[in-house]
Amino acid sequence: MTDRVVEATEDRLDAFPEGRHGLRGHPWLTLLTVAVGVMMVALDGTIVAIANPAIQTHLHASLASIQWVTNGYLLALAVFLITAGKIGDRFGHRTTFLVGAVGFAAASAAIGFSGSIELVIAFRVLQGLFGALLQPAALGLLRATFPPNKLNMAIGIWGGAIGVSTAAGPIVGGLLVQHISWQSVFFVNVPVGALTLGLGLWILRDARPQRTGQSFDIPGIVLLSVAMFLLVFGIIKAPAWGWGDARTLGFLGGAVLLAAAFTYWQTRSAHPLLPLSLFRSVSLSAGTVLMILMMFGFFGALFFVTFYLQNVRGMSPVAAGVHLLPMTAMLIVGSPIAGVVIGRIGPRIPIVAGMLCTAAAMFGMSALHAGTSTGLLSLWFVMLGLGLSPVIVGATEVIVGNAPVELAGVAGGLQQSAMQVGGTLGTAVLGAVMAARVDGVLPGRWAAAKLPAVSAQDYAGLKQAVQVGTAPIAKGTPASTARTISQVAHDSFISGMSLAFTVAAVVALLAAGVGLLTRRGATDSGPAVHI
């Protein structure tokens, strides 16, 4: 980087006290350091899913317990993100990032040494807390080091690196579990965490705006944390309890009440955790809604694709990961391109075009069947990846770029919280859509195929199996009957998946409309984004 660009960068950062010394604070080396740390979290998100069956078998865990290996992590992450962003704004993003990276690696090692499912879940929750510290702090560091004209390109490259780690998760996880052990998928984070710490101590420059508040809004933290816990926990449990169950309504209603109390308190607090003035920006508010809707459709729909590939198409976890590579490859390619385009023309047109492309891919995947060709399947994955790239980069630029520099961490936490809530909500709601569809078509197809009648108790187990694309065939079943059961189960699953994809496509179209309300970040320090 030339001296002129460095001077321009440092002029923009007069709100930050520490200067540049040697390689410390170098923008591209900062990007490398931050990417290594966040890639550890991104890899963990997909690699653990592959390890869950092995964990369940080795630790003799129940299905409910193994679900909490994922849910506990997501719950901790969602609850703590905004508070973690505030911690970075208050104590410095460099320190917060390094604590998050080291803590995440240490929690990963603890999971590998755990001898019970209870300890695994407990340390996964700890992983979520440290992951929440790491991610918004990464945003603050990038915002503090890159000039406005380089930032979107840098974030696009960073998004591509995260795409690589996400794509590698199922493949690396499958190889590690198959050839070493399930513990190895957690131990792999230890050397990555050590590398992040070494680079961070050498490269990262502290990013602590002088204008940030010096006090913590403790009541606000408590109200928001409990509200987020009730919301995410209620969404997670709704498919099992039922959306109309008193427990579900109690958790969701409690979340609404505490959110209202939090909103009121933010108008009274001298140092609010999440200043409501942020939402006076129509663009920032639209970006938050857009992120929720995008992740609702993407995570909810992608949830069923893995079952379709493995249980209906009969692929191994590694083969399924390979089949998803066209989507992740387009995220890798599309993110840097999106960063450049958004830097030149702003986020609105790329976001709307991306969501329309995503909607088209979702509608296309609603027509999948057991014999869909690999070429056609890859086409929809390519469109999905290309559609999501400008939305991920653009929507986060809108959220953080329209927030004051002293609230960069809080804005990053808000963006990540929107992603977590949207993904969790999408998985739960589209899961309920799938369950209702299967319940509607399975009895008729079972009877039409002249299969033996099942009791109400057996039907409940049959329905649960079909909802994940599994054909429950008992030992000793004649081959012809087994083929018929498989056909009925897979057809019923595909019918439910088709409806779920259609709903996801409609949500994507709605998100395209919200994208029309977005505009380029308008803060003094230029736009900034966080993936």
Buried (B, 14 or more C-beta within 10 A) or exposed (E): EEEEBBEBBBEBBEBBEBEBEEEBBBBBBBBBBBBBBBBBBBBBBBBBBBBBEBBBEBBEBEEEBBBBBBBBBBBBBBBBBBBBBBBBBBBBBBBBBBBBBBBBBBBBBBBBEBEEBEBBBBBBBBBBBBBBBBBBBBBBBBBBBBBBEBBBBBBBBBBBBBBBBBBBBBBBBBBBBEEEBBBBBBBBBBEBBEBBBEBBEEBBBBBBBEEBBEEBBEBBBBBBBBBBBBBBBBBBBBBEBBBEBEEBBEBBEBBEEBBEBBBEBBEEBEBBBBBEEBEEBEBBBBBBBBBBBBBBBBBBBBBBBBBBBBBBBEBEBBBBBBBBBBBBBBBBBBBBBBBEBBBEEBBBBBBBBBBBBBBBBBBBBBEBEBEBEEEEBBBBBBBBBBBBBBBBBBBBBBBBBBBBBBBBBBBBBBBBBBBBBBBBBBBBBBBBBBBEBBBEBBBEBBEEEEEEEBEEEEBEEBBBBBBBBBBBBEEEEEEEBBEBBBBBBBBBBBBBBBBBBBBBBBBBBBBBEBBEBBBBBEBEBBBBBBB
